[in-house]
C-alpha cells in the first residue's frame, strides 16, 4: 500500500477529485499477504456519496481495481465500467458513523483558496 507508485497515484487522484479533506487506506495486518480481506478506506469529503464515488472511480479506477483484486466477493471489475455496481458495493460495506467537524461549512476548495 505504501509503495511509491500506488501512493503517487492515490495522492494525484485525491488532488484531482478536489473534494476530499482527509483519506486513509488502512489494511488489516495480513491484507497484503493474502491472510485477510479487511481494508478500511476512511475519508471525509464534500458533496454527495454518489458524486464522491464517481469522482474516485474517474480519477483512481485502476488503483481500486488493484486493491479489489485482494478482496473476497469484490464488485465487478474494472470499476470504471461498473460504477453503479461499485457504488452499491461500497454502500453495502460502508460503516455509517457520526462525524464532527470544526468547520462544517468550509469545502476543500474554499480552504485551498484561502490558505
C-alpha positions as CSV (number, residue, x, y, z in Angstrom):
1,X,0.0,0.0,0.0
2,X,2.7,2.5,0.8
3,X,4.8,1.8,-2.2
4,X,5.7,5.0,-4.2
5,X,3.7,4.0,-7.4
6,X,0.4,3.5,-5.5
7,X,1.0,6.4,-3.2
8,X,1.6,8.8,-6.1
9,X,-1.4,7.6,-8.0
10,X,-3.6,7.9,-4.9
11,X,-2.3,11.4,-4.0
12,X,-2.7,12.6,-7.6
13,X,-6.2,11.2,-7.7
14,X,-7.3,12.7,-4.5
15,X,-5.9,16.1,-5.5
16,X,-7.8,15.8,-8.8
17,X,-11.0,14.9,-7.1
18,X,-10.7,18.1,-5.1
19,X,-13.4,17.4,-2.5
20,X,-11.5,15.1,-0.1
21,X,-10.5,16.6,3.2
22,X,-8.7,13.5,4.5
23,X,-8.2,10.0,3.3
24,X,-6.5,7.0,4.8
25,X,-6.2,3.4,3.5
26,X,-5.8,1.0,6.4
27,X,-5.2,-2.6,5.5
28,X,-5.5,-5.3,8.2
29,X,-2.1,-6.6,9.1
30,X,-2.5,-9.6,6.9
31,X,-4.1,-7.9,3.9
32,X,-1.2,-7.7,1.5
33,X,-0.1,-11.2,2.5
34,X,-3.4,-12.6,1.5
35,X,-4.3,-13.6,5.1
36,X,-7.0,-11.0,5.5
37,X,-9.6,-9.3,3.3
38,X,-10.1,-6.3,5.5
39,X,-9.2,-2.9,4.0
40,X,-10.5,0.2,5.5
41,X,-10.8,3.3,3.3
42,X,-11.5,6.3,5.6
43,X,-12.4,9.6,4.0
44,X,-14.1,12.9,4.7
45,X,-15.3,14.6,1.6
46,X,-17.6,17.4,0.3
47,X,-20.8,16.6,-1.6
48,X,-22.9,13.6,-2.1
49,X,-21.8,10.0,-1.8
50,X,-22.7,9.2,-5.4
51,X,-20.7,12.1,-6.8
52,X,-17.8,11.2,-4.5
53,X,-17.7,7.6,-5.7
54,X,-17.9,8.7,-9.3
55,X,-15.1,11.1,-8.9
56,X,-13.0,8.5,-7.1
57,X,-13.5,6.0,-9.9
58,X,-12.8,8.5,-12.6
59,X,-9.5,9.5,-11.0
60,X,-8.4,6.3,-9.4
61,X,-10.3,3.4,-11.0
62,X,-7.1,1.3,-11.7
63,X,-5.9,1.7,-8.1
64,X,-9.3,0.4,-6.8
65,X,-9.1,-2.5,-9.4
66,X,-5.7,-3.5,-7.8
67,X,-7.0,-3.2,-4.3
68,X,-10.2,-5.1,-5.0
69,X,-8.3,-8.0,-6.5
70,X,-7.4,-8.9,-2.9
71,X,-11.0,-8.7,-1.6
72,X,-13.5,-11.6,-1.3
73,X,-16.6,-11.0,-3.4
74,X,-15.5,-7.7,-4.9
75,X,-17.8,-5.8,-7.2
76,X,-17.4,-6.3,-11.0
77,X,-14.1,-5.1,-12.4
78,X,-12.9,-2.8,-13.8
79,X,-14.8,-0.4,-11.5
80,X,-14.8,2.3,-14.3
81,X,-17.0,0.1,-16.4
82,X,-19.3,-0.8,-13.4
83,X,-19.7,2.5,-11.5
84,X,-23.2,1.7,-10.3
85,X,-22.3,-1.7,-9.0
86,X,-19.2,-0.3,-7.3
87,X,-21.4,2.4,-5.6
88,X,-23.8,-0.3,-4.4
89,X,-20.9,-2.5,-3.2
90,X,-19.3,0.4,-1.3
91,X,-22.6,1.5,0.2
92,X,-23.3,-2.1,1.4
93,X,-19.9,-2.2,3.1
94,X,-19.9,1.3,4.4
95,X,-19.8,1.7,8.2
96,X,-22.1,4.6,9.0
97,X,-20.8,6.9,11.8
98,X,-21.1,10.4,13.1
99,X,-18.5,12.9,12.1
100,X,-17.5,16.0,14.0
101,X,-16.1,18.9,12.0
102,X,-14.8,22.1,13.5
103,X,-15.5,23.8,10.1
104,X,-18.7,22.2,8.7
105,X,-19.4,24.9,6.2
106,X,-15.9,25.0,4.6
107,X,-15.2,23.0,1.5
108,X,-11.8,21.8,0.4
109,X,-11.8,24.3,-2.4
110,X,-12.7,27.2,0.0
111,X,-9.9,26.1,2.3
112,X,-7.3,25.8,-0.5
113,X,-8.3,29.2,-2.0
114,X,-7.9,30.9,1.4
115,X,-4.7,29.3,2.6
